[in-house]
Amino acid sequence: MFASRRLSQLVLCSTFIAGCLGYAWDAPVAGSCTNYYYSYDFGCNYAEAYYPCSYANQPFLGSLFECIGSYAKDEAEKIEGYNYIIFLATYGGYDYTLDDVYTMIDNSTKYMKTAEDAANLTIVNFPFAPDRETILWNRKIYYQMTKFAKIDTKWLGWGLIFFWVVVIACATVVNVNRRYLKIPVPRKVSQAVRKHLTYPSTVRYFPSLFPTRLHSIVICLFLIQTTLSSAIGYNFMLPNPYLTDKLFIMYVIQHRTGMFSLYMFPLLIFFSIRNNPLVYFSGLSYSDYMTYHKVTAIVMTIEALIHSIVWTAYVYVEGDAALLMEDAYWKWGVVATCLAGVMITHSLKLFRQYAYETFLFFHNVMGILFIAAIWMHLNDLGYRGFVWALLATWCLDRVARIFRICLSGGLQKMEIEMCDADVMKITFKKPRYMQYYPGSYLFISFLRPWYSAWQFHPFTTISSPVEDGDSLTLYVKVKKGITKSLSKLKFDENNKMTVRALVEGPYGSRVHSCDPEEEFIGIAGGLGISGVLPALFDYIDKIPSSAKVSMITASQDKNKLDSESTSVNTGSSDPTHNSSLFWIINDVRHLNWLNSTLNYLTENGCKVTVLLSKRNAEESTDASFVQTIKYSVRYADGRPDIGTLIESCLLTKIKNRLSFYTCGSDSFNDTMRDEIARKIEVGSNVELSHYAEAYVW
Ligand SMILES: Cc1cc2nc3c(=O)[nH]c(=O)nc-3n(C[C@H](O)[C@H](O)[C@H](O)COP(=O)(O)OP(=O)(O)OC[C@H]3O[C@@H](n4cnc5c(N)ncnc54)[C@H](O)[C@@H]3O)c2cc1C
């Protein structure tokens, strides 16, 4: 566990170190001089062999060094300028030293001419000193450009990264306080924040992009900052010595947007990796980070698209379009932009839901192609540090994942029991070095059928007191992919079989540990029960035995399927219970496989109520089984109304601090959040908290 966290921290460091290396340095005087001589042809083909030809061309280099030597502010800038030319020469494949530079200066001085001599020549074949007026003007513009590119764009770009640093830092402070410091927050403040910010959903139709109001505010602030950062800092002196005003404006826009798109790289990858150390510190869930991953990916793609369109328009206006299209950097830029667009489109929820693993496979393949395309695009432009940041983070995450699989003991033997047509119970021995905690989930790769081995599916881990203490349990709903294939395998007469599987984990942050001073209320829809049970077991574990009054007596009158009950009220207030669990199911057969667990909870002071949403399901339950039920089973009239359910929890509450733990479908969680937010009264002495587990991201 410790080692895998360490690896995660390494991922964090590499991102920032590699990000810093991404900046190519520059010297204003060298920039002004190279720009000045760019408009003269020293006999080199500017399109393809510009660097190999120009940086071996003695008249060109002699002119450059003369210009730098004459117009550098001081000795330091002069040396910086020479070094900059040495750096540019590496693009042509040359490895000059400062001594080489001084030798070239000595040679060229003998042949040095003036700008007038070079004027009107098609090809210049001698070194010449620049025109003083033009170079001073050029230098002024170059300072402005340097400020734009190296100061404004750079710091505005860092500002976009810093935005997320602040968001994560705030989350970390809240998390550390909640878990360790426990400095009390005024009740009114926490109630107002929950009611208006952290619980209510914003746009119900795009829950994966705007899950809660707080998410929406964070995302909107980021979009505002990105838009403003893209729009400010364009105070330039016009006209420009070499570009028309129109071209100049296009040039700076393409530069700013291209750079911002690169600044998204470290964020983009960092928010998407499984071994994100910030999950532990910030308390934000992986699905929160996935939301931010989607947002930064969209911003990156929009910036890249603007960059590509404006740069293409620039070259068309300039008249160099045909030449440009032959350039490798342009072709790779187009490939990268198209790939980013395709990746955004195929990540739509529609496609993810339809075939998640196929989506994931193509997303990874296209991600690798995208990195390769950007690498090629930046070949002559510098800034490859951003790609290094991305690559290093991605590779370290992969290494960390392999490491976690090894820590989990490699290949595991798992027992699968077919509970009913829709549900499988998977049990396996807890790997020696795996540290279980409530709220954790594992990625499992089942090796049957063998061709599914590349798929790793997340499942919530349960350490159940009704199972062998050394084992872990997963309850798995049969869907259409690997789970269906597993359910089709040959089971023995006890509906059991064993498979080999790779286990990767545990992942996820520890679920908020409910205090015995609080009342635990679990509400689960269907298989969402596996998301609520770990927190409930944890809570019951903390309740002193003397306070664990069995709920069997209290619910004896209900130990039958109460076909008359149509409401979802929770019954009368019962001060003997310490927690409540509402399990909403549409198939009474689910009781068969969770019966012993529900009975255990009832015996330990939890008021368990099963709400059946289908009336006709009663027929499928035999009478002897019904006799074993120690908890309450009620029929809801169709799907129970969540608002009424929460309302009745409030009416029968036994403590003033109620913690709701819920898990179900996307819409179930959204409704739950909204209803709890609605019930919070700012200033009241009743405190409501909500902890939701989601099985989608
Ligand atoms: C943190 C977390 C915990 C989960 N815990 C449980 C659990 O305890 N019990 C349970 O039954 N289900 C759980 N799920 C859902 C479970 O991962 C999917 O039902 C399972 O992967 C479906 O596999 P399939 O190939 O049969 O699905 P398919 O029929 O191919 O797809 C059904 C749906 O499952 C989801 N899904 C498929 N593969 C993945 C994947 N690799 N990663 C994320 N989502 C995927 C997609 O949303 C997809 O729409 C959990 C999901 C998450 C994210």
The ligand as a Tripos MOL2 file, in Angstrom:
@<TRIPOS>MOLECULE
LIG
   53    58     1     0     0
SMALL
NO_CHARGES

@<TRIPOS>ATOM
      1 C1        -16.3680    2.4660   -8.6230 C.3       1 LIG1
      2 C2        -17.3060    1.4120   -9.1940 C.ar      1 LIG1
      3 C3        -17.7360    0.3760   -8.3950 C.ar      1 LIG1
      4 C4        -18.6060   -0.5930   -8.9040 C.ar      1 LIG1
      5 N1        -19.0430   -1.5930   -8.0940 N.ar      1 LIG1
      6 C5        -19.9220   -2.5150   -8.5740 C.ar      1 LIG1
      7 C6        -20.4190   -3.5700   -7.7450 C.ar      1 LIG1
      8 O1        -20.0640   -3.6890   -6.5800 O.2       1 LIG1
      9 N2        -21.2980   -4.4440   -8.2880 N.ar      1 LIG1
     10 C7        -21.7150   -4.3520   -9.5970 C.ar      1 LIG1
     11 O2        -22.5050   -5.1800  -10.0310 O.2       1 LIG1
     12 N3        -21.2610   -3.3590  -10.3910 N.ar      1 LIG1
     13 C8        -20.3700   -2.4470   -9.9260 C.ar      1 LIG1
     14 N4        -19.9130   -1.4490  -10.7470 N.ar      1 LIG1
     15 C9        -20.3340   -1.4320  -12.1350 C.3       1 LIG1
     16 C10       -19.5300   -2.4920  -12.8810 C.3       1 LIG1
     17 O3        -18.1860   -2.0770  -13.0180 O.3       1 LIG1
     18 C11       -20.1050   -2.7230  -14.2550 C.3       1 LIG1
     19 O4        -21.4380   -3.1080  -14.1100 O.3       1 LIG1
     20 C12       -19.3530   -3.8240  -14.9620 C.3       1 LIG1
     21 O5        -18.0750   -3.3700  -15.3100 O.3       1 LIG1
     22 C13       -20.1360   -4.2450  -16.1710 C.3       1 LIG1
     23 O6        -19.3570   -5.1200  -16.9580 O.3       1 LIG1
     24 P1        -19.9430   -5.6660  -18.3420 P.3       1 LIG1
     25 O7        -18.7930   -5.9470  -19.2680 O.co2     1 LIG1
     26 O8        -20.8510   -6.8120  -18.1100 O.co2     1 LIG1
     27 O9        -20.7670   -4.3870  -18.7750 O.3       1 LIG1
     28 P2        -21.4260   -3.9220  -20.1290 P.3       1 LIG1
     29 O10       -22.7650   -4.5530  -20.3110 O.co2     1 LIG1
     30 O11       -20.4560   -4.0190  -21.2420 O.co2     1 LIG1
     31 O12       -21.6310   -2.3900  -19.7500 O.3       1 LIG1
     32 C14       -22.6260   -2.0080  -18.8210 C.3       1 LIG1
     33 C15       -22.2140   -0.7080  -18.1460 C.3       1 LIG1
     34 O13       -21.1960   -0.9950  -17.1850 O.3       1 LIG1
     35 C16       -20.2700    0.0720  -17.1160 C.3       1 LIG1
     36 N5        -18.9300   -0.4730  -17.3130 N.ar      1 LIG1
     37 C17       -18.5630   -1.4940  -18.1020 C.ar      1 LIG1
     38 N6        -17.2410   -1.7080  -18.0170 N.ar      1 LIG1
     39 C18       -16.7720   -0.7820  -17.1640 C.ar      1 LIG1
     40 C19       -15.4720   -0.4580  -16.6800 C.ar      1 LIG1
     41 N7        -14.3890   -1.1480  -17.0440 N.pl3     1 LIG1
     42 N8        -15.3460    0.5790  -15.8430 N.ar      1 LIG1
     43 C20       -16.4200    1.2870  -15.4510 C.ar      1 LIG1
     44 N9        -17.6660    1.0260  -15.8630 N.ar      1 LIG1
     45 C21       -17.8430    0.0120  -16.7110 C.ar      1 LIG1
     46 C22       -20.6100    1.0520  -18.2060 C.3       1 LIG1
     47 O14       -21.2420    2.1750  -17.6250 O.3       1 LIG1
     48 C23       -21.5860    0.3300  -19.0770 C.3       1 LIG1
     49 O15       -22.5290    1.1990  -19.5560 O.3       1 LIG1
     50 C24       -19.0380   -0.5000  -10.2490 C.ar      1 LIG1
     51 C25       -18.5870    0.5370  -11.0540 C.ar      1 LIG1
     52 C26       -17.7360    1.4850  -10.5410 C.ar      1 LIG1
     53 C27       -17.2710    2.6070  -11.4270 C.3       1 LIG1
@<TRIPOS>BOND
     1     1     2 1
     2     2     3 ar
     3     2    52 ar
     4     3     4 ar
     5     4     5 ar
     6     4    50 ar
     7     5     6 ar
     8     6     7 ar
     9     6    13 1
    10     7     8 2
    11     7     9 ar
    12     9    10 ar
    13    10    11 2
    14    10    12 ar
    15    12    13 ar
    16    13    14 ar
    17    14    15 1
    18    14    50 ar
    19    15    16 1
    20    16    17 1
    21    16    18 1
    22    18    19 1
    23    18    20 1
    24    20    21 1
    25    20    22 1
    26    22    23 1
    27    23    24 1
    28    24    25 2
    29    24    26 1
    30    24    27 1
    31    27    28 1
    32    28    29 2
    33    28    30 1
    34    28    31 1
    35    31    32 1
    36    32    33 1
    37    33    34 1
    38    33    48 1
    39    34    35 1
    40    35    36 1
    41    35    46 1
    42    36    37 ar
    43    36    45 ar
    44    37    38 ar
    45    38    39 ar
    46    39    40 ar
    47    39    45 ar
    48    40    41 1
    49    40    42 ar
    50    42    43 ar
    51    43    44 ar
    52    44    45 ar
    53    46    47 1
    54    46    48 1
    55    48    49 1
    56    50    51 ar
    57    51    52 ar
    58    52    53 1
@<TRIPOS>SUBSTRUCTURE
     1 LIG1         1 GROUP 0 **** ****
